[in-house]
Amino acid sequence: AIGGTYMTLLNTAANLGGTWPASMIMYLVGFFTTAPSECSVGPDGVTEVCLHPGRDSYIPIQLGLSALGLAWIFLLGRRVMKVAELPDDAWRTHLLDDVKGEQQQDEESNGLLSGWGTS
């Protein structure tokens, strides 16, 4: 029972880790957007005329974060490629190598592997 609860908690954390950037962008857009002010009805009685029309901040935020992403690629691109080209063995910790070796020696000494591979 506790395993299912724990897996649900881990899945929730993973989902939040993937969705927080969108929440942050929506917050920033709302924070930096300015609403129109000092508006009045036009001479024809239908149109609205605003002295300060307001500003949508989506495009400036998009351009700023795109520039940040390009700078990230430019500054760290070589390092990322160097790490990506490492052999598979460089990613392994080898923490259990001694344990596996001892288990295999025990099995060989008990004769469990003596019949395998012979015809």
Secondary structure, DSSP 8 states (H G I E B T S, - for coil): -HHHHHHHHHHHHHHHHHHHHHHHHHHHHHHH-B--EEEEE-TTSSSEEEEE--B--HHHHHHHHHHHHHHHHHHHHHHHHHHHTS-GGGG---TTHHHHHHHHHHHHHTTTTTTTT--
